[in-house]
Amino acid sequence: MDNQILFTFLKEKKEYNMARTLKKVTKQLKKASKLHANQAKIVANYVKKNEKKKRPKSRNRKKA
């Protein structure tokens, strides 16, 4: 496996873990108080905007 492929895999893994962590933080902020509710919205929008798009199912099938 060449270094470029390995680098991309590691980068994707980091982004996935960061998104999971940010989702947890959003839930905690919503529970905290009204003051932090706005911060929770901002973080949730950031996560949604930067979410990795899924491939359409039609492209997932292997062609024979």
N, CA, C and O atoms as a Tripos MOL2 file, in Angstrom:
@<TRIPOS>MOLECULE
protein
  256   255    64     0     0
PROTEIN
NO_CHARGES

@<TRIPOS>ATOM
      1 N           0.8530   -1.1800    0.0000 N.3       1 MET1
      2 CA          0.0000    0.0000    0.0000 C.3       1 MET1
      3 C           0.8970    1.2410    0.0000 C.2       1 MET1
      4 O           1.7780    1.3800    0.8490 O.2       1 MET1
      5 N           0.6710    2.1140   -0.9350 N.am      2 ASP2
      6 CA          1.5600    3.2710   -0.9970 C.3       2 ASP2
      7 C           1.1310    4.3360    0.0240 C.2       2 ASP2
      8 O           0.0240    4.2940    0.5600 O.2       2 ASP2
      9 N           2.0270    5.2770    0.2720 N.am      3 ASN3
     10 CA          1.8290    6.2590    1.3510 C.3       3 ASN3
     11 C           0.6220    7.1590    1.1330 C.2       3 ASN3
     12 O          -0.0480    7.5420    2.0920 O.2       3 ASN3
     13 N           0.3400    7.4980   -0.1170 N.am      4 GLN4
     14 CA         -0.7800    8.4020   -0.3950 C.3       4 GLN4
     15 C          -2.1040    7.7610    0.0140 C.2       4 GLN4
     16 O          -2.9590    8.4200    0.6050 O.2       4 GLN4
     17 N          -2.2740    6.4760   -0.3000 N.am      5 ILE5
     18 CA         -3.5100    5.7700    0.0550 C.3       5 ILE5
     19 C          -3.6270    5.6720    1.5740 C.2       5 ILE5
     20 O          -4.6960    5.9000    2.1420 O.2       5 ILE5
     21 N          -2.5290    5.3350    2.2150 N.am      6 LEU6
     22 CA         -2.5200    5.2280    3.6660 C.3       6 LEU6
     23 C          -2.8810    6.5620    4.3080 C.2       6 LEU6
     24 O          -3.6490    6.6040    5.2690 O.2       6 LEU6
     25 N          -2.3320    7.6440    3.7830 N.am      7 PHE7
     26 CA         -2.6170    8.9830    4.3020 C.3       7 PHE7
     27 C          -4.1050    9.2970    4.1830 C.2       7 PHE7
     28 O          -4.6980    9.8510    5.1090 O.2       7 PHE7
     29 N          -4.7180    8.9450    3.0420 N.am      8 THR8
     30 CA         -6.1490    9.2380    2.8550 C.3       8 THR8
     31 C          -6.9890    8.4340    3.8250 C.2       8 THR8
     32 O          -7.9540    8.9580    4.3810 O.2       8 THR8
     33 N          -6.6450    7.1780    4.0400 N.am      9 PHE9
     34 CA         -7.3960    6.3610    4.9990 C.3       9 PHE9
     35 C          -7.3290    6.9570    6.3960 C.2       9 PHE9
     36 O          -8.3420    7.0460    7.0890 O.2       9 PHE9
     37 N          -6.1400    7.3620    6.8040 N.am     10 LEU10
     38 CA         -5.9740    7.9440    8.1380 C.3      10 LEU10
     39 C          -6.7400    9.2550    8.2620 C.2      10 LEU10
     40 O          -7.3360    9.5330    9.3030 O.2      10 LEU10
     41 N          -6.7250   10.0620    7.2040 N.am     11 LYS11
     42 CA         -7.4400   11.3400    7.2240 C.3      11 LYS11
     43 C          -8.9460   11.1100    7.3580 C.2      11 LYS11
     44 O          -9.6150   11.7920    8.1350 O.2      11 LYS11
     45 N          -9.4800   10.1420    6.5960 N.am     12 GLU12
     46 CA        -10.9110    9.8340    6.6800 C.3      12 GLU12
     47 C         -11.2880    9.3560    8.0770 C.2      12 GLU12
     48 O         -12.3370    9.7240    8.6070 O.2      12 GLU12
     49 N         -10.4240    8.5330    8.6680 N.am     13 LYS13
     50 CA        -10.6960    8.0140   10.0090 C.3      13 LYS13
     51 C         -10.7330    9.1540   11.0310 C.2      13 LYS13
     52 O         -11.5960    9.1750   11.9090 O.2      13 LYS13
     53 N          -9.8000   10.0960   10.9170 N.am     14 LYS14
     54 CA         -9.7710   11.2480   11.8310 C.3      14 LYS14
     55 C         -11.0320   12.0940   11.6860 C.2      14 LYS14
     56 O         -11.6170   12.5280   12.6790 O.2      14 LYS14
     57 N         -11.4480   12.3260   10.4340 N.am     15 GLU15
     58 CA        -12.6490   13.1290   10.2030 C.3      15 GLU15
     59 C         -13.8810   12.4420   10.7790 C.2      15 GLU15
     60 O         -14.7430   13.0960   11.3660 O.2      15 GLU15
     61 N         -13.9640   11.1270   10.6120 N.am     16 TYR16
     62 CA        -15.0940   10.3590   11.1310 C.3      16 TYR16
     63 C         -15.1410   10.4640   12.6540 C.2      16 TYR16
     64 O         -16.2030   10.6960   13.2330 O.2      16 TYR16
     65 N         -13.9920   10.2920   13.2980 N.am     17 ASN17
     66 CA        -13.9330   10.3740   14.7640 C.3      17 ASN17
     67 C         -14.2690   11.7700   15.2590 C.2      17 ASN17
     68 O         -14.9310   11.9210   16.2860 O.2      17 ASN17
     69 N         -13.8190   12.7950   14.5390 N.am     18 MET18
     70 CA        -14.1120   14.1700   14.9400 C.3      18 MET18
     71 C         -15.6180   14.4380   14.8410 C.2      18 MET18
     72 O         -16.1940   15.0830   15.7160 O.2      18 MET18
     73 N         -16.2480   13.9440   13.7810 N.am     19 ALA19
     74 CA        -17.6850   14.1450   13.6240 C.3      19 ALA19
     75 C         -18.4410   13.4700   14.7590 C.2      19 ALA19
     76 O         -19.3950   14.0390   15.2900 O.2      19 ALA19
     77 N         -18.0310   12.2710   15.1350 N.am     20 ARG20
     78 CA        -18.6810   11.5700   16.2510 C.3      20 ARG20
     79 C         -18.5480   12.3660   17.5390 C.2      20 ARG20
     80 O         -19.5130   12.5180   18.2890 O.2      20 ARG20
     81 N         -17.3470   12.8720   17.7900 N.am     21 THR21
     82 CA        -17.1090   13.6500   19.0070 C.3      21 THR21
     83 C         -17.9510   14.9170   19.0170 C.2      21 THR21
     84 O         -18.5300   15.2700   20.0440 O.2      21 THR21
     85 N         -18.0230   15.6050   17.8750 N.am     22 LEU22
     86 CA        -18.7950   16.8390   17.8040 C.3      22 LEU22
     87 C         -20.2820   16.5820   18.0120 C.2      22 LEU22
     88 O         -20.9740   17.4180   18.5940 O.2      22 LEU22
     89 N         -20.7880   15.4390   17.5470 N.am     23 LYS23
     90 CA        -22.1970   15.1150   17.7660 C.3      23 LYS23
     91 C         -22.4760   14.9330   19.2540 C.2      23 LYS23
     92 O         -23.5240   15.3490   19.7490 O.2      23 LYS23
     93 N         -21.5330   14.3060   19.9700 N.am     24 LYS24
     94 CA        -21.6940   14.1280   21.4180 C.3      24 LYS24
     95 C         -21.6770   15.4770   22.1270 C.2      24 LYS24
     96 O         -22.4730   15.7210   23.0340 O.2      24 LYS24
     97 N         -20.7700   16.3450   21.7100 N.am     25 VAL25
     98 CA        -20.6630   17.6780   22.3140 C.3      25 VAL25
     99 C         -21.9620   18.4520   22.0950 C.2      25 VAL25
    100 O         -22.4280   19.1550   22.9920 O.2      25 VAL25
    101 N         -22.5470   18.3210   20.9020 N.am     26 THR26
    102 CA        -23.7980   19.0180   20.6010 C.3      26 THR26
    103 C         -24.8940   18.5890   21.5630 C.2      26 THR26
    104 O         -25.6310   19.4290   22.0800 O.2      26 THR26
    105 N         -25.0050   17.2950   21.8050 N.am     27 LYS27
    106 CA        -26.0250   16.7910   22.7350 C.3      27 LYS27
    107 C         -25.8030   17.3450   24.1390 C.2      27 LYS27
    108 O         -26.7530   17.7370   24.8160 O.2      27 LYS27
    109 N         -24.5460   17.3760   24.5730 N.am     28 GLN28
    110 CA        -24.2410   17.8770   25.9080 C.3      28 GLN28
    111 C         -24.5540   19.3640   26.0300 C.2      28 GLN28
    112 O         -25.0600   19.8150   27.0580 O.2      28 GLN28
    113 N         -24.2530   20.1200   24.9860 N.am     29 LEU29
    114 CA        -24.5260   21.5580   25.0270 C.3      29 LEU29
    115 C         -26.0220   21.8430   25.0700 C.2      29 LEU29
    116 O         -26.4570   22.7710   25.7520 O.2      29 LEU29
    117 N         -26.8070   21.0560   24.3530 N.am     30 LYS30
    118 CA        -28.2540   21.2620   24.3640 C.3      30 LYS30
    119 C         -28.8180   21.0420   25.7630 C.2      30 LYS30
    120 O         -29.7520   21.7300   26.1780 O.2      30 LYS30
    121 N         -28.2540   20.0890   26.4820 N.am     31 LYS31
    122 CA        -28.7350   19.7940   27.8320 C.3      31 LYS31
    123 C         -28.2810   20.8390   28.8460 C.2      31 LYS31
    124 O         -28.9250   21.0160   29.8800 O.2      31 LYS31
    125 N         -27.1810   21.5320   28.5620 N.am     32 ALA32
    126 CA        -26.5630   22.4160   29.5440 C.3      32 ALA32
    127 C         -27.4510   23.6110   29.9150 C.2      32 ALA32
    128 O         -27.8570   23.7360   31.0710 O.2      32 ALA32
    129 N         -27.7500   24.4750   28.9690 N.am     33 SER33
    130 CA        -28.5630   25.6520   29.2700 C.3      33 SER33
    131 C         -28.9540   26.3420   27.9750 C.2      33 SER33
    132 O         -28.5080   25.9620   26.8920 O.2      33 SER33
    133 N         -29.7960   27.3630   28.1020 N.am     34 LYS34
    134 CA        -30.2070   28.1090   26.9140 C.3      34 LYS34
    135 C         -29.0280   28.8790   26.3240 C.2      34 LYS34
    136 O         -28.9640   29.0910   25.1130 O.2      34 LYS34
    137 N         -28.1120   29.2880   27.1640 N.am     35 LEU35
    138 CA        -26.9380   30.0110   26.7020 C.3      35 LEU35
    139 C         -26.1370   29.1600   25.7170 C.2      35 LEU35
    140 O         -25.6520   29.6650   24.7050 O.2      35 LEU35
    141 N         -26.0030   27.8790   26.0150 N.am     36 HIS36
    142 CA        -25.2030   26.9910   25.1850 C.3      36 HIS36
    143 C         -26.0000   26.3890   24.0330 C.2      36 HIS36
    144 O         -25.4200   25.7540   23.1520 O.2      36 HIS36
    145 N         -27.3040   26.5740   24.0250 N.am     37 ALA37
    146 CA        -28.1290   25.9980   22.9640 C.3      37 ALA37
    147 C         -27.7360   26.5620   21.5990 C.2      37 ALA37
    148 O         -27.7330   25.8380   20.6030 O.2      37 ALA37
    149 N         -27.4080   27.8480   21.5510 N.am     38 ASN38
    150 CA        -26.9860   28.4510   20.2870 C.3      38 ASN38
    151 C         -25.6700   27.8540   19.8090 C.2      38 ASN38
    152 O         -25.4840   27.6240   18.6140 O.2      38 ASN38
    153 N         -24.7610   27.6040   20.7370 N.am     39 GLN39
    154 CA        -23.4940   26.9650   20.3800 C.3      39 GLN39
    155 C         -23.7520   25.5670   19.8370 C.2      39 GLN39
    156 O         -23.0780   25.1310   18.9040 O.2      39 GLN39
    157 N         -24.7170   24.8650   20.4080 N.am     40 ALA40
    158 CA        -25.0590   23.5260   19.9470 C.3      40 ALA40
    159 C         -25.5580   23.5620   18.5070 C.2      40 ALA40
    160 O         -25.2260   22.6910   17.7020 O.2      40 ALA40
    161 N         -26.3630   24.5830   18.1890 N.am     41 LYS41
    162 CA        -26.8580   24.7330   16.8110 C.3      41 LYS41
    163 C         -25.7080   24.9600   15.8370 C.2      41 LYS41
    164 O         -25.6740   24.3760   14.7530 O.2      41 LYS41
    165 N         -24.7760   25.8050   16.2280 N.am     42 ILE42
    166 CA        -23.6320   26.1250   15.3670 C.3      42 ILE42
    167 C         -22.8010   24.8690   15.0990 C.2      42 ILE42
    168 O         -22.4170   24.6090   13.9580 O.2      42 ILE42
    169 N         -22.5270   24.1010   16.1360 N.am     43 VAL43
    170 CA        -21.7370   22.8770   15.9810 C.3      43 VAL43
    171 C         -22.4870   21.8600   15.1330 C.2      43 VAL43
    172 O         -21.8870   21.1980   14.2860 O.2      43 VAL43
    173 N         -23.7910   21.7270   15.3500 N.am     44 ALA44
    174 CA        -24.5990   20.7790   14.5790 C.3      44 ALA44
    175 C         -24.6080   21.1500   13.1000 C.2      44 ALA44
    176 O         -24.4990   20.2760   12.2400 O.2      44 ALA44
    177 N         -24.7360   22.4400   12.8040 N.am     45 ASN45
    178 CA        -24.7000   22.8880   11.4050 C.3      45 ASN45
    179 C         -23.3450   22.6110   10.7670 C.2      45 ASN45
    180 O         -23.2720   22.2270    9.6000 O.2      45 ASN45
    181 N         -22.2730   22.8060   11.5300 N.am     46 TYR46
    182 CA        -20.9200   22.5380   11.0260 C.3      46 TYR46
    183 C         -20.7660   21.0680   10.6590 C.2      46 TYR46
    184 O         -20.2310   20.7320    9.6020 O.2      46 TYR46
    185 N         -21.2410   20.1940   11.5460 N.am     47 VAL47
    186 CA        -21.1310   18.7580   11.3030 C.3      47 VAL47
    187 C         -21.9510   18.3640   10.0880 C.2      47 VAL47
    188 O         -21.4960   17.5840    9.2510 O.2      47 VAL47
    189 N         -23.1630   18.9030    9.9890 N.am     48 LYS48
    190 CA        -24.0430   18.5620    8.8640 C.3      48 LYS48
    191 C         -23.4510   19.0380    7.5390 C.2      48 LYS48
    192 O         -23.5100   18.3280    6.5360 O.2      48 LYS48
    193 N         -22.8860   20.2360    7.5420 N.am     49 LYS49
    194 CA        -22.3430   20.8090    6.3150 C.3      49 LYS49
    195 C         -21.1190   20.0280    5.8250 C.2      49 LYS49
    196 O         -20.9200   19.8730    4.6200 O.2      49 LYS49
    197 N         -20.3030   19.5410    6.7600 N.am     50 ASN50
    198 CA        -19.0630   18.8590    6.3980 C.3      50 ASN50
    199 C         -19.1950   17.3370    6.3750 C.2      50 ASN50
    200 O         -18.1990   16.6190    6.2810 O.2      50 ASN50
    201 N         -20.4230   16.8600    6.4620 N.am     51 GLU51
    202 CA        -20.6340   15.4240    6.4660 C.3      51 GLU51
    203 C         -20.2450   14.8310    5.1180 C.2      51 GLU51
    204 O         -20.4450   15.4480    4.0720 O.2      51 GLU51
    205 N         -19.6870   13.6280    5.1590 N.am     52 LYS52
    206 CA        -19.3020   12.9640    3.9220 C.3      52 LYS52
    207 C         -20.5510   12.4470    3.2250 C.2      52 LYS52
    208 O         -21.3920   11.7910    3.8400 O.2      52 LYS52
    209 N         -20.6620   12.7440    1.9550 N.am     53 LYS53
    210 CA        -21.8290   12.3250    1.1940 C.3      53 LYS53
    211 C         -21.7220   10.8400    0.8510 C.2      53 LYS53
    212 O         -20.6500   10.3530    0.4920 O.2      53 LYS53
    213 N         -22.8500   10.1260    0.9660 N.am     54 LYS54
    214 CA        -22.8580    8.7040    0.6330 C.3      54 LYS54
    215 C         -23.0390    8.5280   -0.8710 C.2      54 LYS54
    216 O         -23.6780    9.3390   -1.5420 O.2      54 LYS54
    217 N         -22.4630    7.4570   -1.3710 N.am     55 ARG55
    218 CA        -22.6150    7.1550   -2.7910 C.3      55 ARG55
    219 C         -24.0140    6.6260   -3.0440 C.2      55 ARG55
    220 O         -24.5930    5.9700   -2.1770 O.2      55 ARG55
    221 N         -24.5620    6.8960   -4.2060 N.am     56 PRO56
    222 CA        -25.8770    6.3380   -4.5290 C.3      56 PRO56
    223 C         -25.8040    4.8140   -4.6110 C.2      56 PRO56
    224 O         -24.7840    4.2550   -5.0140 O.2      56 PRO56
    225 N         -26.8800    4.1560   -4.2290 N.am     57 LYS57
    226 CA        -26.8760    2.7020   -4.2070 C.3      57 LYS57
    227 C         -26.6520    2.0970   -5.5830 C.2      57 LYS57
    228 O         -26.1100    0.9970   -5.6940 O.2      57 LYS57
    229 N         -27.0580    2.7950   -6.6230 N.am     58 SER58
    230 CA        -26.8880    2.2680   -7.9810 C.3      58 SER58
    231 C         -25.4040    2.1040   -8.3210 C.2      58 SER58
    232 O         -25.0570    1.2800   -9.1670 O.2      58 SER58
    233 N         -24.5340    2.8680   -7.6830 N.am     59 ARG59
    234 CA        -23.0940    2.7520   -7.9480 C.3      59 ARG59
    235 C         -22.4330    1.6890   -7.0880 C.2      59 ARG59
    236 O         -21.2810    1.3300   -7.3310 O.2      59 ARG59
    237 N         -23.1440    1.1780   -6.0860 N.am     60 ASN60
    238 CA        -22.5410    0.2000   -5.1930 C.3      60 ASN60
    239 C         -22.5520   -1.2200   -5.7620 C.2      60 ASN60
    240 O         -21.7950   -2.0770   -5.3070 O.2      60 ASN60
    241 N         -23.3960   -1.4660   -6.7430 N.am     61 ARG61
    242 CA        -23.4780   -2.8220   -7.2950 C.3      61 ARG61
    243 C         -22.3140   -3.0900   -8.2180 C.2      61 ARG61
    244 O         -21.9130   -2.2370   -9.0100 O.2      61 ARG61
    245 N         -21.7700   -4.3130   -8.1000 N.am     62 LYS62
    246 CA        -20.6790   -4.6970   -8.9890 C.3      62 LYS62
    247 C         -21.2540   -5.1080  -10.3340 C.2      62 LYS62
    248 O         -22.2700   -5.7990  -10.4030 O.2      62 LYS62
    249 N         -20.6070   -4.6850  -11.3810 N.am     63 LYS63
    250 CA        -21.0700   -5.0120  -12.7140 C.3      63 LYS63
    251 C         -20.3620   -6.2710  -13.1990 C.2      63 LYS63
    252 O         -19.1470   -6.4100  -13.0650 O.2      63 LYS63
    253 N         -21.1490   -7.1860  -13.7650 N.am     64 ALA64
    254 CA        -20.5780   -8.4480  -14.2080 C.3      64 ALA64
    255 C         -20.0540   -8.3590  -15.6300 C.2      64 ALA64
    256 O         -19.5370   -9.3430  -16.1590 O.2      64 ALA64
@<TRIPOS>BOND
     1     1     2 1
     2     2     3 1
     3     3     4 2
     4     3     5 am
     5     5     6 1
     6     6     7 1
     7     7     8 2
     8     7     9 am
     9     9    10 1
    10    10    11 1
    11    11    12 2
    12    11    13 am
    13    13    14 1
    14    14    15 1
    15    15    16 2
    16    15    17 am
    17    17    18 1
    18    18    19 1
    19    19    20 2
    20    19    21 am
    21    21    22 1
    22    22    23 1
    23    23    24 2
    24    23    25 am
    25    25    26 1
    26    26    27 1
    27    27    28 2
    28    27    29 am
    29    29    30 1
    30    30    31 1
    31    31    32 2
    32    31    33 am
    33    33    34 1
    34    34    35 1
    35    35    36 2
    36    35    37 am
    37    37    38 1
    38    38    39 1
    39    39    40 2
    40    39    41 am
    41    41    42 1
    42    42    43 1
    43    43    44 2
    44    43    45 am
    45    45    46 1
    46    46    47 1
    47    47    48 2
    48    47    49 am
    49    49    50 1
    50    50    51 1
    51    51    52 2
    52    51    53 am
    53    53    54 1
    54    54    55 1
    55    55    56 2
    56    55    57 am
    57    57    58 1
    58    58    59 1
    59    59    60 2
    60    59    61 am
    61    61    62 1
    62    62    63 1
    63    63    64 2
    64    63    65 am
    65    65    66 1
    66    66    67 1
    67    67    68 2
    68    67    69 am
    69    69    70 1
    70    70    71 1
    71    71    72 2
    72    71    73 am
    73    73    74 1
    74    74    75 1
    75    75    76 2
    76    75    77 am
    77    77    78 1
    78    78    79 1
    79    79    80 2
    80    79    81 am
    81    81    82 1
    82    82    83 1
    83    83    84 2
    84    83    85 am
    85    85    86 1
    86    86    87 1
    87    87    88 2
    88    87    89 am
    89    89    90 1
    90    90    91 1
    91    91    92 2
    92    91    93 am
    93    93    94 1
    94    94    95 1
    95    95    96 2
    96    95    97 am
    97    97    98 1
    98    98    99 1
    99    99   100 2
   100    99   101 am
   101   101   102 1
   102   102   103 1
   103   103   104 2
   104   103   105 am
   105   105   106 1
   106   106   107 1
   107   107   108 2
   108   107   109 am
   109   109   110 1
   110   110   111 1
   111   111   112 2
   112   111   113 am
   113   113   114 1
   114   114   115 1
   115   115   116 2
   116   115   117 am
   117   117   118 1
   118   118   119 1
   119   119   120 2
   120   119   121 am
   121   121   122 1
   122   122   123 1
   123   123   124 2
   124   123   125 am
   125   125   126 1
   126   126   127 1
   127   127   128 2
   128   127   129 am
   129   129   130 1
   130   130   131 1
   131   131   132 2
   132   131   133 am
   133   133   134 1
   134   134   135 1
   135   135   136 2
   136   135   137 am
   137   137   138 1
   138   138   139 1
   139   139   140 2
   140   139   141 am
   141   141   142 1
   142   142   143 1
   143   143   144 2
   144   143   145 am
   145   145   146 1
   146   146   147 1
   147   147   148 2
   148   147   149 am
   149   149   150 1
   150   150   151 1
   151   151   152 2
   152   151   153 am
   153   153   154 1
   154   154   155 1
   155   155   156 2
   156   155   157 am
   157   157   158 1
   158   158   159 1
   159   159   160 2
   160   159   161 am
   161   161   162 1
   162   162   163 1
   163   163   164 2
   164   163   165 am
   165   165   166 1
   166   166   167 1
   167   167   168 2
   168   167   169 am
   169   169   170 1
   170   170   171 1
   171   171   172 2
   172   171   173 am
   173   173   174 1
   174   174   175 1
   175   175   176 2
   176   175   177 am
   177   177   178 1
   178   178   179 1
   179   179   180 2
   180   179   181 am
   181   181   182 1
   182   182   183 1
   183   183   184 2
   184   183   185 am
   185   185   186 1
   186   186   187 1
   187   187   188 2
   188   187   189 am
   189   189   190 1
   190   190   191 1
   191   191   192 2
   192   191   193 am
   193   193   194 1
   194   194   195 1
   195   195   196 2
   196   195   197 am
   197   197   198 1
   198   198   199 1
   199   199   200 2
   200   199   201 am
   201   201   202 1
   202   202   203 1
   203   203   204 2
   204   203   205 am
   205   205   206 1
   206   206   207 1
   207   207   208 2
   208   207   209 am
   209   209   210 1
   210   210   211 1
   211   211   212 2
   212   211   213 am
   213   213   214 1
   214   214   215 1
   215   215   216 2
   216   215   217 am
   217   217   218 1
   218   218   219 1
   219   219   220 2
   220   219   221 am
   221   221   222 1
   222   222   223 1
   223   223   224 2
   224   223   225 am
   225   225   226 1
   226   226   227 1
   227   227   228 2
   228   227   229 am
   229   229   230 1
   230   230   231 1
   231   231   232 2
   232   231   233 am
   233   233   234 1
   234   234   235 1
   235   235   236 2
   236   235   237 am
   237   237   238 1
   238   238   239 1
   239   239   240 2
   240   239   241 am
   241   241   242 1
   242   242   243 1
   243   243   244 2
   244   243   245 am
   245   245   246 1
   246   246   247 1
   247   247   248 2
   248   247   249 am
   249   249   250 1
   250   250   251 1
   251   251   252 2
   252   251   253 am
   253   253   254 1
   254   254   255 1
   255   255   256 2
@<TRIPOS>SUBSTRUCTURE
     1 MET1         2 RESIDUE 1 A MET
     2 ASP2         6 RESIDUE 1 A ASP
     3 ASN3        10 RESIDUE 1 A ASN
     4 GLN4        14 RESIDUE 1 A GLN
     5 ILE5        18 RESIDUE 1 A ILE
     6 LEU6        22 RESIDUE 1 A LEU
     7 PHE7        26 RESIDUE 1 A PHE
     8 THR8        30 RESIDUE 1 A THR
     9 PHE9        34 RESIDUE 1 A PHE
    10 LEU10       38 RESIDUE 1 A LEU
    11 LYS11       42 RESIDUE 1 A LYS
    12 GLU12       46 RESIDUE 1 A GLU
    13 LYS13       50 RESIDUE 1 A LYS
    14 LYS14       54 RESIDUE 1 A LYS
    15 GLU15       58 RESIDUE 1 A GLU
    16 TYR16       62 RESIDUE 1 A TYR
    17 ASN17       66 RESIDUE 1 A ASN
    18 MET18       70 RESIDUE 1 A MET
    19 ALA19       74 RESIDUE 1 A ALA
    20 ARG20       78 RESIDUE 1 A ARG
    21 THR21       82 RESIDUE 1 A THR
    22 LEU22       86 RESIDUE 1 A LEU
    23 LYS23       90 RESIDUE 1 A LYS
    24 LYS24       94 RESIDUE 1 A LYS
    25 VAL25       98 RESIDUE 1 A VAL
    26 THR26      102 RESIDUE 1 A THR
    27 LYS27      106 RESIDUE 1 A LYS
    28 GLN28      110 RESIDUE 1 A GLN
    29 LEU29      114 RESIDUE 1 A LEU
    30 LYS30      118 RESIDUE 1 A LYS
    31 LYS31      122 RESIDUE 1 A LYS
    32 ALA32      126 RESIDUE 1 A ALA
    33 SER33      130 RESIDUE 1 A SER
    34 LYS34      134 RESIDUE 1 A LYS
    35 LEU35      138 RESIDUE 1 A LEU
    36 HIS36      142 RESIDUE 1 A HIS
    37 ALA37      146 RESIDUE 1 A ALA
    38 ASN38      150 RESIDUE 1 A ASN
    39 GLN39      154 RESIDUE 1 A GLN
    40 ALA40      158 RESIDUE 1 A ALA
    41 LYS41      162 RESIDUE 1 A LYS
    42 ILE42      166 RESIDUE 1 A ILE
    43 VAL43      170 RESIDUE 1 A VAL
    44 ALA44      174 RESIDUE 1 A ALA
    45 ASN45      178 RESIDUE 1 A ASN
    46 TYR46      182 RESIDUE 1 A TYR
    47 VAL47      186 RESIDUE 1 A VAL
    48 LYS48      190 RESIDUE 1 A LYS
    49 LYS49      194 RESIDUE 1 A LYS
    50 ASN50      198 RESIDUE 1 A ASN
    51 GLU51      202 RESIDUE 1 A GLU
    52 LYS52      206 RESIDUE 1 A LYS
    53 LYS53      210 RESIDUE 1 A LYS
    54 LYS54      214 RESIDUE 1 A LYS
    55 ARG55      218 RESIDUE 1 A ARG
    56 PRO56      222 RESIDUE 1 A PRO
    57 LYS57      226 RESIDUE 1 A LYS
    58 SER58      230 RESIDUE 1 A SER
    59 ARG59      234 RESIDUE 1 A ARG
    60 ASN60      238 RESIDUE 1 A ASN
    61 ARG61      242 RESIDUE 1 A ARG
    62 LYS62      246 RESIDUE 1 A LYS
    63 LYS63      250 RESIDUE 1 A LYS
    64 ALA64      254 RESIDUE 1 A ALA
